[in-house]
Each structure stands twice: as C-alpha cells, then as structure tokens.
Amino acid sequence: MSKVYSNPRLTAVIEDWPLGASRRGPATFTIETHEKRGERAVRVTDGAPKTLTFARKMRIVDGDDGRTYIAALTAYGHISITRGDMKLREEAVFEQDPRYASLLALFK
C-alpha cells in the first residue's frame, strides 16, 4: 500500500530521535539552498551533520505511518522519498503514477 505524505516544511526538530544503542535526543532537520546546485537536506544530532545529495527541491514531510521523510524533486523530474535516517530511499514516484501531482504539490 502506498504511503501518504503531508506537512511539507524546510525545518523540523524531532525531540525524541534515536541516537544509537538506547540513547535518544533531538535531531534538527533543515533544507539548505545553493543557488546553482539546488536544495539538500541536512540532519544534525550529537554527531557530524548528515546530508543528502542536491536536488531541484526538497521538503521534510510526515508519512501517514508517523515517521519523518525527505521528499526530493530530482533533476530528472521524478520524486524521491528518503527515510529520515537518510540511509535508504523509501520509494520513487514517476509522472505516470497517479500520486505524482499530489506529491508535486508538496514543493509549492
């Protein structure tokens, strides 16, 4: 079943983020903008910042499963959804997908 994403934003602070082992703490998500490269997501916890590669546009979104995701409008025109831990791509949505128009609206 396809996930539904909502609440697009450029910054977010998640207070109870897993930091490893049994530790939890705050994680700050931001979207950086570069005039030539586009936008990229950055997550800062108690360690070094974690970044994604640049895309045309990016937004921090909430999934209907209660988790945080990063939505990216790629240079190729499809929408890529990455988990908040920034380790795995959750899905890619192409123009032929019926959800494409509603996901594209997240970037307005």
C-alpha angles and dihedrals in degrees: 000000000000121000123236118224127202145157099058113199144157097229136030137169117206107195099194102046119153109251098182137287104016096325123117131182146138124315120193118206121194137168113229120206124211117186095225105025100042126225135331136182123243126193120194123191126150092304136053117318116268116217138187125218118270122274134175091264136354135191135183107234140179120237123219086247091067095253131122120247138177116231116202129189098211129214087252093058101250124114117243121199117203127188117250091249085065092225103106139030108237096198146329120229118202131197092263091061113099089226094057097093094049092047091047088058089065089074098055 
